[in-house]
Protein backbone atom coordinates (compact mmCIF):
# COMPACT_ATOMS: atom_id res chain seq x y z
CA UNK A 1 0.00 0.00 0.00
CA UNK A 2 1.27 3.45 -0.93
CA UNK A 3 0.39 6.40 1.32
CA UNK A 4 1.11 10.02 0.50
CA UNK A 5 1.05 12.84 3.05
CA UNK A 6 0.31 16.12 1.34
CA UNK A 7 0.47 19.78 2.35
CA UNK A 8 1.29 23.00 0.53
CA UNK A 9 5.07 23.42 0.51
CA UNK A 10 6.33 20.05 1.78
CA UNK A 11 8.64 21.66 4.33
CA UNK A 12 6.59 21.45 7.56
CA UNK A 13 3.47 19.34 8.03
CA UNK A 14 3.73 16.63 5.39
CA UNK A 15 7.40 15.81 6.07
CA UNK A 16 6.66 15.54 9.78
CA UNK A 17 3.64 13.32 9.05
CA UNK A 18 5.69 11.14 6.68
CA UNK A 19 8.44 10.73 9.27
CA UNK A 20 5.93 9.91 12.02
CA UNK A 21 4.26 7.34 9.76
CA UNK A 22 7.57 5.71 8.86
CA UNK A 23 8.51 5.56 12.53
CA UNK A 24 5.15 3.99 13.40
CA UNK A 25 5.40 1.45 10.57
CA UNK A 26 8.95 0.52 11.54
CA UNK A 27 8.06 0.09 15.21
CA UNK A 28 5.08 -2.11 14.30
CA UNK A 29 6.96 -4.17 11.71
CA UNK A 30 4.83 -3.03 8.77
CA UNK A 31 6.92 -3.50 5.64
CA UNK A 32 3.84 -3.75 3.39
CA UNK A 33 3.08 -0.03 3.63
CA UNK A 34 5.11 2.79 2.07
CA UNK A 35 4.83 6.40 3.19
CA UNK A 36 5.96 9.48 1.30
CA UNK A 37 5.16 13.19 1.23
CA UNK A 38 4.80 15.99 -1.28
CA UNK A 39 3.41 19.50 -1.63
CA UNK A 40 0.78 20.98 -3.90
CA UNK A 41 2.88 24.12 -4.38
CA UNK A 42 6.33 22.91 -3.35
CA UNK A 43 9.59 24.22 -4.71
CA UNK A 44 11.73 21.15 -5.21
CA UNK A 45 14.82 20.68 -3.10
CA UNK A 46 14.01 22.90 -0.11
CA UNK A 47 15.02 21.54 3.32
CA UNK A 48 12.47 20.92 6.04
CA UNK A 49 11.83 23.99 8.19
CA UNK A 50 14.44 24.35 10.92
CA UNK A 51 11.80 24.18 13.67
CA UNK A 52 10.26 21.07 12.09
CA UNK A 53 13.69 19.41 12.21
CA UNK A 54 14.14 20.48 15.86
CA UNK A 55 10.66 19.34 16.93
CA UNK A 56 11.10 15.93 15.33
CA UNK A 57 14.61 15.54 16.74
CA UNK A 58 13.05 15.72 20.20
CA UNK A 59 11.35 12.40 19.31
CA UNK A 60 14.57 10.93 17.95
CA UNK A 61 13.42 11.32 14.34
CA UNK A 62 15.84 12.94 11.89
CA UNK A 63 14.31 15.23 9.24
CA UNK A 64 17.60 16.91 8.31
CA UNK A 65 17.93 15.11 4.98
CA UNK A 66 14.37 15.90 3.82
CA UNK A 67 14.05 17.87 0.60
CA UNK A 68 10.72 19.21 -0.62
CA UNK A 69 9.08 18.00 -3.78
CA UNK A 70 5.93 18.67 -5.69
CA UNK A 71 3.12 16.18 -6.18
CA UNK A 72 3.52 14.36 -9.49
CA UNK A 73 0.85 13.25 -11.94
CA UNK A 74 2.13 9.69 -11.52
CA UNK A 75 1.41 9.83 -7.77
CA UNK A 76 -2.17 10.92 -8.39
CA UNK A 77 -2.73 7.62 -10.18
CA UNK A 78 -0.43 5.29 -8.22
CA UNK A 79 -1.10 6.29 -4.60
CA UNK A 80 -3.56 4.13 -2.68
CA UNK A 81 -4.42 6.70 0.01
CA UNK A 82 -3.80 10.40 0.50
CA UNK A 83 -3.59 12.07 3.91
CA UNK A 84 -3.90 15.85 3.58
CA UNK A 85 -3.64 18.71 6.04
CA UNK A 86 -6.71 20.77 5.09
CA UNK A 87 -10.03 20.58 3.29
CA UNK A 88 -8.56 22.78 0.54
CA UNK A 89 -5.85 20.16 -0.10
CA UNK A 90 -8.58 17.51 -0.32
CA UNK A 91 -10.54 19.66 -2.76
CA UNK A 92 -7.45 20.12 -4.94
CA UNK A 93 -6.92 16.36 -5.13
CA UNK A 94 -10.56 15.71 -5.89
CA UNK A 95 -10.42 18.43 -8.56
CA UNK A 96 -7.50 16.54 -10.11
CA UNK A 97 -9.61 13.39 -10.33
CA UNK A 98 -8.66 11.56 -7.12
CA UNK A 99 -11.71 9.74 -5.73
CA UNK A 100 -12.87 11.27 -2.43
CA UNK A 101 -12.75 7.83 -0.76
CA UNK A 102 -8.94 7.84 -1.16
CA UNK A 103 -8.51 11.21 0.60
CA UNK A 104 -8.50 11.90 4.36
CA UNK A 105 -8.03 15.25 6.08
CA UNK A 106 -5.79 14.35 9.03
CA UNK A 107 -7.25 15.21 12.40
CA UNK A 108 -9.98 17.26 10.75
CA UNK A 109 -7.28 19.69 9.65
CA UNK A 110 -3.77 20.61 10.78
CA UNK A 111 -2.80 24.29 10.94
CA UNK A 112 0.31 25.34 9.05
CA UNK A 113 3.12 26.15 11.50
CA UNK A 114 5.22 27.85 8.79
CA UNK A 115 7.08 30.81 10.26
CA UNK A 116 6.11 29.90 13.82
CA UNK A 117 8.37 29.37 16.80
CA UNK A 118 9.49 25.98 18.12
CA UNK A 119 6.46 25.69 20.41
CA UNK A 120 4.19 26.14 17.38
CA UNK A 121 5.99 23.30 15.62
CA UNK A 122 5.84 21.11 18.73
CA UNK A 123 2.07 21.61 18.88
CA UNK A 124 1.79 20.72 15.18
CA UNK A 125 4.02 17.67 15.66
CA UNK A 126 1.94 16.45 18.58
CA UNK A 127 -1.32 16.94 16.66
CA UNK A 128 0.20 15.07 13.71
CA UNK A 129 1.48 12.24 15.90
CA UNK A 130 -2.02 11.57 17.22
CA UNK A 131 -3.70 12.01 13.82
CA UNK A 132 -1.18 9.85 11.93
CA UNK A 133 -1.48 7.02 14.47
CA UNK A 134 -5.29 7.10 14.28
CA UNK A 135 -5.16 7.29 10.48
CA UNK A 136 -2.78 4.35 10.12
CA UNK A 137 -4.67 2.21 12.61
CA UNK A 138 -7.93 2.92 10.78
CA UNK A 139 -6.81 2.36 7.20
CA UNK A 140 -4.85 -0.77 8.05
CA UNK A 141 -7.92 -2.18 9.77
CA UNK A 142 -10.25 -1.11 6.93
CA UNK A 143 -8.10 -2.62 4.21
CA UNK A 144 -7.26 -5.76 6.11
CA UNK A 145 -3.59 -5.18 5.46
CA UNK A 146 -1.72 -7.66 7.60
CA UNK A 147 1.60 -7.51 9.38
CA UNK A 148 4.43 -9.05 7.45
C-alpha positions as CSV (number, residue, x, y, z in Angstrom):
1,X,0.0,0.0,0.0
2,X,1.3,3.5,-0.9
3,X,0.4,6.4,1.3
4,X,1.1,10.0,0.5
5,X,1.1,12.8,3.1
6,X,0.3,16.1,1.3
7,X,0.5,19.8,2.3
8,X,1.3,23.0,0.5
9,X,5.1,23.4,0.5
10,X,6.3,20.1,1.8
11,X,8.6,21.7,4.3
12,X,6.6,21.4,7.6
13,X,3.5,19.3,8.0
14,X,3.7,16.6,5.4
15,X,7.4,15.8,6.1
16,X,6.7,15.5,9.8
17,X,3.6,13.3,9.0
18,X,5.7,11.1,6.7
19,X,8.4,10.7,9.3
20,X,5.9,9.9,12.0
21,X,4.3,7.3,9.8
22,X,7.6,5.7,8.9
23,X,8.5,5.6,12.5
24,X,5.1,4.0,13.4
25,X,5.4,1.5,10.6
26,X,8.9,0.5,11.5
27,X,8.1,0.1,15.2
28,X,5.1,-2.1,14.3
29,X,7.0,-4.2,11.7
30,X,4.8,-3.0,8.8
31,X,6.9,-3.5,5.6
32,X,3.8,-3.7,3.4
33,X,3.1,0.0,3.6
34,X,5.1,2.8,2.1
35,X,4.8,6.4,3.2
36,X,6.0,9.5,1.3
37,X,5.2,13.2,1.2
38,X,4.8,16.0,-1.3
39,X,3.4,19.5,-1.6
40,X,0.8,21.0,-3.9
41,X,2.9,24.1,-4.4
42,X,6.3,22.9,-3.4
43,X,9.6,24.2,-4.7
44,X,11.7,21.2,-5.2
45,X,14.8,20.7,-3.1
46,X,14.0,22.9,-0.1
47,X,15.0,21.5,3.3
48,X,12.5,20.9,6.0
49,X,11.8,24.0,8.2
50,X,14.4,24.3,10.9
51,X,11.8,24.2,13.7
52,X,10.3,21.1,12.1
53,X,13.7,19.4,12.2
54,X,14.1,20.5,15.9
55,X,10.7,19.3,16.9
56,X,11.1,15.9,15.3
57,X,14.6,15.5,16.7
58,X,13.1,15.7,20.2
59,X,11.3,12.4,19.3
60,X,14.6,10.9,18.0
61,X,13.4,11.3,14.3
62,X,15.8,12.9,11.9
63,X,14.3,15.2,9.2
64,X,17.6,16.9,8.3
65,X,17.9,15.1,5.0
66,X,14.4,15.9,3.8
67,X,14.0,17.9,0.6
68,X,10.7,19.2,-0.6
69,X,9.1,18.0,-3.8
70,X,5.9,18.7,-5.7
71,X,3.1,16.2,-6.2
72,X,3.5,14.4,-9.5
73,X,0.8,13.2,-11.9
74,X,2.1,9.7,-11.5
75,X,1.4,9.8,-7.8
76,X,-2.2,10.9,-8.4
77,X,-2.7,7.6,-10.2
78,X,-0.4,5.3,-8.2
79,X,-1.1,6.3,-4.6
80,X,-3.6,4.1,-2.7
81,X,-4.4,6.7,0.0
82,X,-3.8,10.4,0.5
83,X,-3.6,12.1,3.9
84,X,-3.9,15.8,3.6
85,X,-3.6,18.7,6.0
86,X,-6.7,20.8,5.1
87,X,-10.0,20.6,3.3
88,X,-8.6,22.8,0.5
89,X,-5.9,20.2,-0.1
90,X,-8.6,17.5,-0.3
91,X,-10.5,19.7,-2.8
92,X,-7.4,20.1,-4.9
93,X,-6.9,16.4,-5.1
94,X,-10.6,15.7,-5.9
95,X,-10.4,18.4,-8.6
96,X,-7.5,16.5,-10.1
97,X,-9.6,13.4,-10.3
98,X,-8.7,11.6,-7.1
99,X,-11.7,9.7,-5.7
100,X,-12.9,11.3,-2.4
101,X,-12.8,7.8,-0.8
102,X,-8.9,7.8,-1.2
103,X,-8.5,11.2,0.6
104,X,-8.5,11.9,4.4
105,X,-8.0,15.3,6.1
106,X,-5.8,14.4,9.0
107,X,-7.3,15.2,12.4
108,X,-10.0,17.3,10.7
109,X,-7.3,19.7,9.6
110,X,-3.8,20.6,10.8
111,X,-2.8,24.3,10.9
112,X,0.3,25.3,9.0
113,X,3.1,26.2,11.5
114,X,5.2,27.9,8.8
115,X,7.1,30.8,10.3
116,X,6.1,29.9,13.8
117,X,8.4,29.4,16.8
118,X,9.5,26.0,18.1
119,X,6.5,25.7,20.4
120,X,4.2,26.1,17.4
121,X,6.0,23.3,15.6
122,X,5.8,21.1,18.7
123,X,2.1,21.6,18.9
124,X,1.8,20.7,15.2
125,X,4.0,17.7,15.7
126,X,1.9,16.4,18.6
127,X,-1.3,16.9,16.7
128,X,0.2,15.1,13.7
129,X,1.5,12.2,15.9
130,X,-2.0,11.6,17.2
131,X,-3.7,12.0,13.8
132,X,-1.2,9.8,11.9
133,X,-1.5,7.0,14.5
134,X,-5.3,7.1,14.3
135,X,-5.2,7.3,10.5
136,X,-2.8,4.4,10.1
137,X,-4.7,2.2,12.6
138,X,-7.9,2.9,10.8
139,X,-6.8,2.4,7.2
140,X,-4.9,-0.8,8.0
141,X,-7.9,-2.2,9.8
142,X,-10.3,-1.1,6.9
143,X,-8.1,-2.6,4.2
144,X,-7.3,-5.8,6.1
145,X,-3.6,-5.2,5.5
146,X,-1.7,-7.7,7.6
147,X,1.6,-7.5,9.4
148,X,4.4,-9.0,7.4
